[in-house]
Amino acid sequence: MLGAKPEFYSFNQYNFSGLKGQIKISRKGLHFYSSRVTLVFSSPSREFVEYFLSTLFAQKELMIGNLQLVPESHDLENPILFTDSMRYLCISPVVLLPATFNDEQGKRFISPESDEFSDLLYNNTIERMEASQKFLPDTLSSFYKFQLVADKDYLTKIQSTHKKFARIYPLYDSDVKYEARGYTFPFVLYAPLPVQQFVYENGLGLYSHKGFGMLDVAHASSASNEESIVMYA
């Protein structure tokens, strides 16, 4: 869908959620019971968002597995006032380690309460901010404040009920299947405002352009440059 414009052939500064609707999980996968589903799509480039929407809504129907979808409508979500301390929810899993073919390294569990967890996300975020070419080196070097603090009460509760906040997820590159560990839990991120806005618009962690690492602000509407797309199922 994104291959029509040469300037977007290698563009990866976007992020999206899974399809949101009434679902039931079985061994055969997800079963949707909603007549409508919602996709949240985000990018700091308004031009790219408009291009994606025009391409999406030019489709008469979309097939994802056995799910038949018809694009219906889209809405721009409300702006967020960012501070240097933001409480986020994960609406898609956050991936810390690169997925490697036929290797367990990408599946290694890292405690969200460890310094390594924050350090990996910090390094990845700064690398992506540098790759975006929107920040000067001196500006990036000033973004040294970065600390993710997991919600301990949530982690304790989820573990006491024998549920999981870290799972193995498949991802695909050139039709090759890889596996990586993703994390979903509430947390507070302490970081400068430009960093907060960047991870909100671009996602947090690896593979954000493959639907990982999308965040929502707790107890608030979503941010600018995010579109909610409703589709018939």
C-alpha positions as CSV (number, residue, x, y, z in Angstrom):
1,M,0.0,0.0,0.0
2,L,2.9,2.4,0.6
3,G,4.9,1.7,-2.6
4,A,3.3,4.2,-5.0
5,K,5.4,7.2,-3.9
6,P,9.2,6.9,-4.3
7,E,9.8,9.3,-1.3
8,F,8.1,6.8,1.0
9,Y,9.8,3.6,-0.2
10,S,12.0,3.4,2.8
11,F,10.1,5.7,5.1
12,N,9.6,4.1,8.5
13,Q,8.6,7.0,10.8
14,Y,5.2,5.7,11.6
15,N,3.5,3.5,14.2
16,F,0.1,1.7,14.4
17,S,-1.9,-0.4,16.8
18,G,-3.6,-3.8,16.4
19,L,-7.2,-3.9,15.3
20,K,-9.3,-2.9,18.3
21,G,-12.7,-4.6,18.6
22,Q,-14.6,-7.3,20.5
23,I,-12.4,-10.4,20.2
24,K,-12.0,-13.9,21.5
25,I,-8.7,-15.7,21.5
26,S,-8.5,-19.4,20.5
27,R,-5.8,-21.8,19.4
28,K,-6.7,-20.8,15.8
29,G,-6.0,-17.1,16.4
30,L,-8.2,-14.1,17.0
31,H,-12.0,-14.2,16.4
32,F,-13.6,-10.8,15.9
33,Y,-17.2,-10.4,17.1
34,S,-17.5,-6.7,16.3
35,S,-19.2,-5.2,13.2
36,R,-16.6,-2.4,13.4
37,V,-12.9,-2.4,14.3
38,T,-10.5,0.5,15.0
39,L,-6.9,1.0,14.0
40,V,-4.8,3.8,15.5
41,F,-2.1,5.2,13.1
42,S,0.6,7.7,14.0
43,S,3.4,9.6,12.3
44,P,5.1,12.9,12.8
45,S,4.8,13.5,9.1
46,R,1.3,15.0,8.2
47,E,2.1,14.5,4.5
48,F,2.7,10.8,5.1
49,V,-0.5,10.4,7.2
50,E,-2.6,12.0,4.4
51,Y,-0.9,9.8,1.8
52,F,-1.6,6.7,3.8
53,L,-5.2,7.6,4.4
54,S,-5.8,8.3,0.8
55,T,-4.3,5.0,-0.2
56,L,-6.2,3.1,2.5
57,F,-9.6,4.6,1.6
58,A,-9.0,4.0,-2.1
59,Q,-9.4,0.3,-1.2
60,K,-12.8,-1.2,-1.6
61,E,-12.0,-3.9,0.9
62,L,-9.1,-5.4,2.8
63,M,-8.5,-9.0,3.8
64,I,-6.5,-9.8,7.0
65,G,-6.5,-13.5,7.4
66,N,-10.2,-14.4,7.0
67,L,-11.3,-11.0,8.2
68,Q,-12.9,-8.8,5.5
69,L,-12.6,-5.1,6.2
70,V,-14.1,-2.0,4.5
71,P,-12.7,1.4,5.4
72,E,-15.5,3.6,6.8
73,S,-14.2,6.8,8.5
74,H,-11.2,8.4,10.3
75,D,-10.7,11.0,13.0
76,L,-7.8,13.0,14.2
77,E,-7.3,12.5,17.9
78,N,-7.0,15.4,20.4
79,P,-3.6,17.0,21.2
80,I,-1.7,16.1,24.3
81,L,0.2,18.6,26.6
82,F,3.5,16.8,27.2
83,T,5.5,17.2,30.4
84,D,8.8,15.6,31.4
85,S,6.9,13.0,33.4
86,M,4.2,11.0,31.4
87,R,2.2,7.9,32.4
88,Y,1.7,5.6,29.4
89,L,-0.2,2.5,28.6
90,C,1.1,0.0,26.0
91,I,-1.5,-0.5,23.3
92,S,0.9,-2.7,21.4
93,P,3.9,-4.6,22.8
94,V,7.2,-2.9,23.3
95,V,10.2,-4.8,21.9
96,L,13.7,-4.3,23.3
97,L,16.0,-6.7,21.5
98,P,16.4,-7.3,17.8
99,A,14.7,-10.4,16.5
100,T,17.1,-12.9,14.9
101,F,16.3,-15.9,12.7
102,N,16.6,-19.2,14.5
103,D,18.1,-17.6,17.6
104,E,16.8,-17.2,21.1
105,Q,18.6,-13.9,21.8
106,G,15.6,-11.8,20.8
107,K,13.4,-13.7,23.2
108,R,15.5,-13.0,26.3
109,F,13.5,-11.7,29.3
110,I,14.6,-8.5,30.8
111,S,13.0,-7.2,34.0
112,P,11.1,-3.9,33.5
113,E,12.4,-2.8,36.9
114,S,16.1,-3.2,35.8
115,D,18.4,-0.5,34.5
116,E,19.0,-2.6,31.4
117,F,15.4,-2.2,30.4
118,S,15.5,1.6,30.5
119,D,19.0,1.7,28.9
120,L,18.1,-0.3,25.9
121,L,15.0,1.8,25.2
122,Y,17.1,5.0,25.7
123,N,19.8,3.9,23.3
124,N,17.2,2.9,20.7
125,T,15.2,6.1,21.1
126,I,18.2,8.4,20.6
127,E,19.3,6.3,17.6
128,R,15.9,6.7,16.0
129,M,15.8,10.5,16.8
130,E,19.2,10.9,15.2
131,A,18.1,8.9,12.1
132,S,15.1,11.2,11.7
133,Q,17.5,14.0,11.0
134,K,15.3,16.4,12.9
135,F,17.6,16.9,15.9
136,L,21.1,18.4,16.1
137,P,23.9,16.3,17.8
138,D,24.2,18.9,20.6
139,T,20.4,18.7,21.1
140,L,20.5,14.9,21.3
141,S,23.3,14.9,23.8
142,S,21.2,17.1,26.1
143,F,18.5,14.4,26.2
144,Y,20.4,12.3,28.8
145,K,17.5,12.2,31.3
146,F,15.6,9.1,30.5
147,Q,14.1,6.7,33.0
148,L,11.2,4.2,32.6
149,V,9.5,3.3,35.9
150,A,7.2,0.3,35.7
151,D,3.9,0.2,37.6
152,K,4.9,-2.2,40.4
153,D,1.4,-2.7,41.6
154,Y,0.3,-3.8,38.1
155,L,3.2,-6.2,37.7
156,T,2.5,-7.7,41.1
157,K,-1.2,-8.1,40.3
158,I,-0.7,-9.6,36.9
159,Q,1.9,-12.1,38.2
160,S,-0.4,-13.1,41.1
161,T,-3.1,-14.0,38.6
162,H,-0.7,-16.1,36.5
163,K,-1.1,-13.8,33.5
164,K,1.7,-12.4,31.4
165,F,3.0,-9.0,30.6
166,A,5.8,-10.3,28.4
167,R,5.1,-12.6,25.5
168,I,6.8,-13.9,22.4
169,Y,5.4,-12.3,19.2
170,P,5.9,-13.1,15.5
171,L,7.1,-10.4,13.1
172,Y,7.9,-10.6,9.4
173,D,10.5,-9.1,7.2
174,S,10.5,-10.0,3.5
175,D,8.1,-12.8,4.3
176,V,10.6,-14.3,6.7
177,K,9.1,-15.0,10.2
178,Y,11.0,-13.9,13.2
179,E,10.1,-13.9,16.9
180,A,10.7,-11.3,19.6
181,R,9.7,-10.7,23.2
182,G,7.3,-7.9,23.7
183,Y,6.1,-6.2,26.9
184,T,2.8,-4.6,27.8
185,F,2.3,-2.8,31.1
186,P,1.7,0.8,32.4
187,F,4.7,2.9,33.2
188,V,5.9,6.4,33.9
189,L,8.6,7.8,31.6
190,Y,10.8,10.6,32.8
191,A,12.4,12.3,29.8
192,P,12.5,15.8,28.1
193,L,9.5,17.0,26.2
194,P,10.9,16.4,22.7
195,V,11.6,12.8,23.7
196,Q,8.1,12.3,25.1
197,Q,6.6,13.6,21.9
198,F,8.9,11.5,19.7
199,V,8.1,8.2,21.4
200,Y,4.4,9.1,21.4
201,E,4.3,9.8,17.7
202,N,6.8,7.2,16.6
203,G,6.4,4.4,19.1
204,L,8.8,3.1,21.8
205,G,11.4,0.5,21.1
206,L,12.1,-1.6,18.1
207,Y,9.9,-2.3,15.1
208,S,7.5,0.5,15.6
209,H,6.8,0.6,11.8
210,K,5.7,-3.1,12.2
211,G,3.0,-2.3,14.8
212,F,5.1,-2.6,18.0
213,G,5.6,0.0,20.8
214,M,2.5,2.1,20.4
215,L,1.7,4.1,23.5
216,D,-1.4,5.9,24.9
217,V,-1.4,8.4,27.7
218,A,-3.2,7.2,30.8
219,H,-6.4,9.0,31.6
220,A,-6.2,11.2,28.5
221,S,-7.1,11.4,24.9
222,S,-4.5,10.5,22.3
223,A,-2.0,12.9,20.8
224,S,-1.8,15.0,17.7
225,N,-0.7,13.4,14.4
226,E,-2.6,10.2,15.4
227,E,-5.6,9.1,13.3
228,S,-8.3,6.7,14.5
229,I,-9.5,4.7,11.5
230,V,-12.8,2.8,11.7
231,M,-13.5,-0.1,9.4
232,Y,-16.5,-2.4,8.8
233,A,-15.7,-6.0,9.7
